[in-house]
Amino acid sequence: MTTSSLLERMAAAGLRPLQFAGRQLLPVVQGGMGVGISAHRLAGSVAAQGAWGTIASVDLRRHHPDLMARSEGMRDSDERKKTVIEQANQEALAREIRQARGIAGDRGVLAVNVMRAVSDYAASVRTALQEGVDALVVGAGLPLDLPELAQDHPDTALVPILSDARGVALLWRKWERRQRIPSAIVIEHPGHAAGHLGAARVADVGDARFDFETVLPAVRQHLRDAGVEGRVPLIAAGGVRRCEDIQRLQALGADAAQLGTAFVVTEECDAHPNFKQVLAEARDEDLVEFTSVAGLPARAVMTPWLKKYLKAEERLQAVAQLKQRCTMAFDCLSQCGLRDGLKGWGQFCIDQRLASALRGEMNKGLFFRGRGGLPFGSQITSVRQLLERLMTPGVPVGTPA
């Protein structure tokens, strides 16, 4: 299927195209998913279809054996190990961006997602900017300093991920003082999304203040008051599974919808087939919310490892204490519940668990997943088929291709 035929389907469904970065796109954004889940194959393939593809910057060296080999055999006590790993990850990010560009060509939009909570946040922002990505997407914390980091790249789109109108107003004021405003805003609903969620506590993820019916009109009014309505697209993330979801969100004021889990279960996704199958077969009753090692609420599939961890979580938190060094020796998070002995936070190595999931190790991995059935049920399909389904109204969720 060509991009033009997808645009025709979009128009027939009454959907508006996403106008972004000087381009007309399908109103579909592929969310960033680490460690290594959304790398060059997925992001490049999505962009190649005229949509928005996103590479997640976290620990991408795991896709590159030669970069992994650089730190093999080095002791955790070796002060050079952290630097070696950090440099390997930046080289991996640069490679992934170039490879994604090779797949996408000049079609669609290619973005890089960087978590504000990771220790190499600034370095990853700089790498992505130097490689000429179309957009930088930042969540897992307020990226108040992003305009300063990107001040030499005025043409790169800067896109924060937020969950309520209050957060948008706060960030907007801070950015305006730095003579920059968001190029687009992702509004994530923590009650539906996967991975780290935009709420302060697990108990808050279902709060009505996050409902799209509340947030989207409020943020649209903020844009209207600021005199930029129509210039800053709003992207709604969480719970999107079919064309009617995108139609509803556009009616509420969104310009596009972001999906993560639905893109994981595609042939082009960079994860192991076992990872895709875990997410494809999971149901809402298999999901659980808990506090991540990053101190944020998170949602994942209740796999054997997660069940075992949650059973021991209270005991582990009670004895949490400051460690001499990071388990993985490279301090992936700026604040880490396990390393820093933060008792109310998660007490496991998230890099190890996400890396195990990337490799398809079902008994060891942490598998993030959003709520809701998937467009094709448990079937693994292509990016092209997914986008075609999302542009076609009247197809129930779970209908095989």
C-alpha positions as CSV (number, residue, x, y, z in Angstrom):
1,M,0.0,0.0,0.0
2,T,1.3,3.4,-0.9
3,T,1.3,6.5,1.3
4,S,-1.2,8.2,-1.1
5,S,-3.7,5.3,-0.6
6,L,-3.4,5.7,3.2
7,L,-4.1,9.4,2.8
8,E,-7.2,8.6,0.7
9,R,-8.4,6.2,3.4
10,M,-7.8,8.9,6.0
11,A,-9.9,11.4,4.0
12,A,-12.7,8.9,3.4
13,A,-12.8,8.3,7.2
14,G,-13.3,12.0,7.8
15,L,-9.9,12.3,9.6
16,R,-7.8,15.4,9.4
17,P,-4.1,15.0,8.4
18,L,-1.5,16.1,11.0
19,Q,0.3,19.2,9.8
20,F,3.7,19.1,11.5
21,A,7.3,20.1,10.6
22,G,6.1,21.5,7.3
23,R,4.6,18.2,6.3
24,Q,1.2,16.6,5.9
25,L,1.1,13.3,7.8
26,L,-1.3,10.6,8.8
27,P,-2.7,11.5,12.2
28,V,-0.8,8.7,13.8
29,V,2.3,8.9,16.1
30,Q,4.3,5.8,17.1
31,G,5.3,6.3,20.7
32,G,8.9,5.8,21.9
33,M,9.5,2.5,23.7
34,G,12.8,1.5,25.4
35,V,14.9,-0.4,26.0
36,G,15.4,-1.0,22.3
37,I,11.7,-1.7,21.5
38,S,11.3,1.2,19.1
39,A,14.6,1.4,17.3
40,H,15.4,2.0,13.7
41,R,13.3,-0.7,12.0
42,L,10.1,0.3,13.6
43,A,10.6,4.1,13.6
44,G,11.9,4.1,10.0
45,S,9.0,1.8,8.8
46,V,6.4,4.0,10.4
47,A,7.9,7.2,8.9
48,A,8.1,5.5,5.5
49,Q,4.4,5.2,5.4
50,G,3.9,8.9,5.9
51,A,3.3,8.8,9.7
52,W,5.5,9.8,12.7
53,G,8.1,7.2,13.8
54,T,10.0,7.5,17.1
55,I,13.2,6.0,18.3
56,A,13.6,5.6,22.1
57,S,17.1,6.7,23.1
58,V,17.6,4.5,26.2
59,D,20.4,1.9,26.1
60,L,20.4,1.3,22.3
61,R,23.8,-0.3,22.4
62,R,21.9,-3.6,23.1
63,H,21.2,-3.7,19.4
64,H,24.9,-3.5,18.5
65,P,27.1,-6.4,19.6
66,D,30.3,-4.5,18.9
67,L,29.2,-1.7,21.2
68,M,28.2,-4.1,24.0
69,A,31.6,-5.8,23.7
70,R,33.4,-2.6,24.6
71,S,32.4,-2.9,28.3
72,E,32.6,-6.7,28.6
73,G,35.2,-7.9,31.0
74,M,35.4,-4.5,32.7
75,R,34.8,-4.6,36.4
76,D,32.0,-2.5,37.9
77,S,34.6,-0.9,40.1
78,D,36.5,0.3,37.1
79,E,35.7,4.0,36.8
80,R,36.1,3.9,33.1
81,K,33.2,1.5,32.6
82,K,30.5,4.1,33.0
83,T,32.1,6.4,30.4
84,V,32.6,3.5,28.0
85,I,28.9,2.5,28.3
86,E,27.7,6.1,27.9
87,Q,29.8,6.6,24.8
88,A,28.6,3.3,23.3
89,N,25.0,4.4,23.9
90,Q,25.5,7.7,22.1
91,E,27.1,6.0,19.2
92,A,24.3,3.5,19.1
93,L,21.7,6.3,19.0
94,A,23.5,8.0,16.1
95,R,23.6,4.7,14.2
96,E,19.9,4.0,14.8
97,I,18.9,7.5,13.6
98,R,21.0,7.0,10.4
99,Q,19.5,3.5,9.8
100,A,16.0,4.8,10.3
101,R,16.6,7.6,7.9
102,G,17.7,5.0,5.4
103,I,14.4,3.2,5.7
104,A,12.2,6.3,5.8
105,G,13.9,8.4,3.1
106,D,12.3,11.8,3.0
107,R,8.9,10.5,4.0
108,G,7.0,11.0,7.3
109,V,8.6,12.4,10.4
110,L,11.5,10.8,12.4
111,A,11.7,11.7,16.1
112,V,13.8,10.6,19.1
113,N,12.2,10.1,22.5
114,V,14.4,10.9,25.5
115,M,13.3,10.4,29.1
116,R,14.0,13.4,31.3
117,A,14.6,10.9,34.2
118,V,17.7,9.3,32.6
119,S,21.2,10.4,33.4
120,D,22.3,10.7,29.8
121,Y,19.3,13.0,29.0
122,A,21.4,16.0,27.9
123,A,23.9,13.8,26.0
124,S,21.1,12.0,24.1
125,V,19.4,15.3,23.2
126,R,22.7,16.6,21.8
127,T,23.3,13.4,19.8
128,A,19.8,13.5,18.3
129,L,20.1,17.2,17.4
130,Q,23.5,16.6,15.8
131,E,22.0,13.8,13.7
132,G,19.3,16.1,12.4
133,V,16.2,14.4,13.7
134,D,12.9,16.1,12.9
135,A,11.7,16.2,16.4
136,L,12.7,15.6,20.0
137,V,10.0,14.1,22.3
138,V,10.7,14.3,26.1
139,G,8.6,12.8,28.9
140,A,9.1,11.1,32.3
141,G,9.7,14.5,34.0
142,L,9.2,18.1,33.0
143,P,11.9,19.1,30.4
144,L,12.1,22.7,31.5
145,D,15.6,23.0,30.2
146,L,15.0,21.6,26.7
147,P,14.9,25.0,24.9
148,E,18.4,25.8,26.3
149,L,19.8,22.4,25.2
150,A,18.3,23.0,21.7
151,Q,19.0,26.7,21.3
152,D,21.4,26.1,18.4
153,H,18.8,24.0,16.6
154,P,15.8,26.3,16.1
155,D,14.3,24.2,13.3
156,T,14.1,21.0,15.4
157,A,10.7,20.4,16.7
158,L,10.5,20.2,20.6
159,V,7.6,18.1,21.9
160,P,7.0,17.6,25.6
161,I,4.8,14.8,27.0
162,L,2.4,15.9,29.7
163,S,-0.9,14.6,31.2
164,D,-2.9,17.6,32.3
165,A,-3.6,21.2,31.5
166,R,-1.8,22.4,34.7
167,G,1.4,20.8,33.6
168,V,1.1,22.3,30.1
169,A,0.6,25.8,31.6
170,L,3.6,25.5,33.8
171,L,5.9,24.3,31.1
172,W,4.6,26.9,28.7
173,R,5.5,29.7,31.0
174,K,9.0,28.4,31.5
175,W,9.6,27.9,27.8
176,E,8.2,31.2,26.8
177,R,10.8,32.9,29.0
178,R,13.4,31.2,26.9
179,Q,11.8,32.5,23.7
180,R,10.5,29.1,22.6
181,I,7.2,27.3,22.7
182,P,6.4,23.6,22.1
183,S,6.2,22.5,18.5
184,A,3.5,20.0,19.5
185,I,2.3,18.6,22.8
186,V,1.7,14.9,23.6
187,I,-1.2,14.5,26.2
188,E,-0.8,11.1,27.8
189,H,-3.7,9.5,29.7
190,P,-2.0,7.6,32.6
191,G,-5.2,5.4,32.9
192,H,-4.6,3.8,29.6
193,A,-0.9,4.2,28.5
194,A,2.0,1.8,28.9
195,G,5.3,2.1,30.7
196,H,6.0,5.1,32.9
197,L,2.8,7.1,33.5
198,G,2.2,10.8,33.9
199,A,0.7,10.7,37.5
200,A,2.4,11.3,40.8
201,R,1.2,8.1,42.4
202,V,-0.3,4.8,41.3
203,A,-3.5,5.7,43.1
204,D,-3.8,8.8,40.8
205,V,-3.6,7.1,37.4
206,G,-7.4,6.9,37.0
207,D,-8.1,10.4,38.2
208,A,-10.8,12.2,36.1
209,R,-8.6,15.2,35.7
210,F,-6.6,13.2,33.1
211,D,-9.6,12.4,30.9
212,F,-9.2,13.5,27.4
213,E,-12.7,15.1,27.6
214,T,-11.3,17.4,30.2
215,V,-7.7,17.9,29.2
216,L,-7.9,18.4,25.4
217,P,-10.4,21.3,25.4
218,A,-8.6,22.9,28.3
219,V,-5.2,22.8,26.5
220,R,-6.9,23.9,23.2
221,Q,-8.2,26.9,25.1
222,H,-4.7,27.7,26.4
223,L,-3.4,27.6,22.9
224,R,-6.2,29.9,21.8
225,D,-5.5,32.4,24.6
226,A,-1.8,32.3,23.7
227,G,-2.7,33.2,20.1
228,V,-1.2,30.0,18.6
229,E,-4.2,27.8,18.0
230,G,-3.6,25.7,14.9
231,R,0.2,26.1,15.1
232,V,0.9,23.7,18.0
233,P,-0.6,20.2,17.3
234,L,-2.0,18.2,20.2
235,I,-1.3,14.5,20.2
236,A,-3.5,12.2,22.5
237,A,-1.8,9.1,23.8
238,G,-3.4,6.1,25.5
239,G,-6.2,3.7,24.7
240,V,-6.2,4.3,21.0
241,R,-7.0,1.0,19.1
242,R,-9.3,1.9,16.1
243,C,-10.3,4.5,13.7
244,E,-13.2,5.6,15.8
245,D,-10.8,6.4,18.7
246,I,-8.9,8.8,16.4
247,Q,-12.2,10.4,15.2
248,R,-13.3,10.9,18.8
249,L,-10.0,12.5,19.8
250,Q,-10.0,14.8,16.8
251,A,-13.5,15.9,17.7
252,L,-12.3,16.7,21.2
253,G,-9.5,18.9,19.9
254,A,-6.5,16.5,19.2
255,D,-4.7,16.6,15.9
256,A,-3.4,13.1,16.1
257,A,-3.2,10.0,18.2
258,Q,-0.2,8.2,19.6
259,L,0.0,4.4,19.9
260,G,2.7,2.3,21.5
261,T,1.5,-1.2,22.3
262,A,-0.2,-1.7,18.9
263,F,3.1,-0.9,17.1
264,V,5.0,-3.4,19.3
265,V,3.0,-6.3,17.8
266,T,4.1,-5.5,14.3
267,E,6.6,-7.5,12.2
268,E,8.9,-4.4,12.0
269,C,9.2,-3.8,15.8
270,D,12.7,-4.2,17.0
271,A,11.9,-6.5,19.9
272,H,12.2,-10.3,20.1
273,P,9.1,-12.2,18.8
274,N,8.5,-13.4,22.4
275,F,8.1,-9.8,23.5
276,K,5.5,-9.2,20.8
277,Q,3.6,-12.4,21.8
278,V,3.5,-11.5,25.5
279,L,1.9,-8.2,24.7
280,A,-0.4,-9.6,22.0
281,E,-1.8,-12.3,24.3
282,A,-2.1,-10.2,27.5
283,R,-5.6,-8.9,28.6
284,D,-6.4,-6.1,30.9
285,E,-6.8,-8.5,33.8
286,D,-3.1,-9.5,33.2
287,L,-1.9,-5.9,33.7
288,V,-0.7,-4.3,36.9
289,E,0.3,-0.8,38.0
290,F,3.2,-0.4,40.4
291,T,5.9,2.2,41.3
292,S,8.9,2.0,39.0
293,V,12.5,2.3,40.1
294,A,12.3,5.8,38.5
295,G,9.8,6.8,41.2
296,L,6.9,6.9,38.6
297,P,3.8,4.8,38.3
298,A,4.1,2.2,35.6
299,R,1.9,-0.4,33.9
300,A,3.1,-3.8,32.7
301,V,2.1,-7.4,32.1
302,M,2.1,-9.5,35.3
303,T,4.8,-11.9,34.2
304,P,6.5,-14.4,36.5
305,W,9.3,-12.0,37.3
306,L,7.0,-9.1,38.1
307,K,4.7,-11.3,40.2
308,K,7.7,-12.4,42.3
309,Y,9.0,-8.9,42.6
310,L,5.7,-7.4,43.7
311,K,5.3,-10.1,46.3
312,A,8.6,-9.1,47.8
313,E,8.3,-5.3,47.1
314,E,7.3,-4.2,50.6
315,R,10.1,-6.1,52.2
316,L,12.7,-4.8,49.7
317,Q,11.5,-1.2,50.2
318,A,11.7,-1.6,54.0
319,V,15.4,-2.4,53.8
320,A,16.4,-0.1,51.0
321,Q,19.6,1.7,51.5
322,L,22.1,3.7,49.5
323,K,24.4,1.6,47.3
324,Q,28.1,2.2,46.7
325,R,27.5,1.9,43.0
326,C,24.9,1.2,40.3
327,T,24.2,-2.5,39.6
328,M,24.9,-1.9,36.0
329,A,27.8,0.5,36.6
330,F,26.5,3.2,34.4
331,D,23.7,4.9,36.4
332,C,21.1,4.9,33.7
333,L,18.7,7.0,35.9
334,S,19.5,10.3,37.4
335,Q,17.5,9.1,40.5
336,C,17.2,5.4,41.1
337,G,15.2,3.7,43.9
338,L,17.5,0.7,44.0
339,R,20.8,2.6,43.9
340,D,19.8,5.6,46.0
341,G,17.9,3.6,48.7
342,L,14.6,5.4,48.1
343,K,12.1,3.4,50.2
344,G,8.9,4.3,48.4
345,W,10.4,3.6,44.9
346,G,10.9,0.4,43.0
347,Q,13.7,-1.9,44.2
348,F,15.0,-3.6,41.0
349,C,17.4,-2.8,38.1
350,I,15.1,-1.6,35.4
351,D,17.8,-1.7,32.7
352,Q,18.4,-5.4,33.3
353,R,14.7,-6.2,33.3
354,L,13.8,-4.3,30.2
355,A,16.9,-5.7,28.4
356,S,15.7,-9.2,29.3
357,A,12.3,-8.4,27.9
358,L,13.9,-7.1,24.7
359,R,15.6,-10.5,24.3
360,G,12.3,-12.2,24.8
361,E,13.1,-13.7,28.2
362,M,9.6,-14.1,29.6
363,N,10.6,-15.3,33.0
364,K,13.1,-12.4,33.6
365,G,11.8,-9.5,31.7
366,L,9.6,-6.4,32.4
367,F,7.0,-6.1,29.7
368,F,5.3,-2.7,29.6
369,R,1.8,-2.7,28.0
370,G,-1.1,-0.3,27.6
371,R,-4.7,-1.1,28.4
372,G,-7.2,-2.4,25.9
373,G,-7.5,-5.0,23.2
374,L,-5.3,-4.7,20.1
375,P,-6.5,-3.9,16.6
376,F,-5.8,-7.4,15.3
377,G,-6.2,-9.3,18.5
378,S,-3.2,-11.6,19.1
379,Q,-2.2,-11.5,15.5
380,I,1.2,-10.0,14.5
381,T,0.9,-7.8,11.4
382,S,2.9,-5.2,9.5
383,V,3.1,-1.5,10.2
384,R,1.3,-1.0,6.9
385,Q,-1.6,-3.2,7.8
386,L,-1.9,-1.4,11.2
387,L,-2.0,2.0,9.6
388,E,-4.5,0.8,7.1
389,R,-6.7,-0.5,9.9
390,L,-6.5,2.7,11.8
391,M,-7.7,4.6,8.8
392,T,-10.7,2.3,8.3
393,P,-13.8,2.9,10.4
394,G,-16.3,0.1,11.3
395,V,-13.8,-2.6,12.1
396,P,-14.1,-4.0,15.7
397,V,-11.0,-4.3,17.9
398,G,-9.6,-7.8,17.7
399,T,-10.6,-8.5,14.2
400,P,-7.8,-10.5,12.4
401,A,-6.4,-9.2,9.2
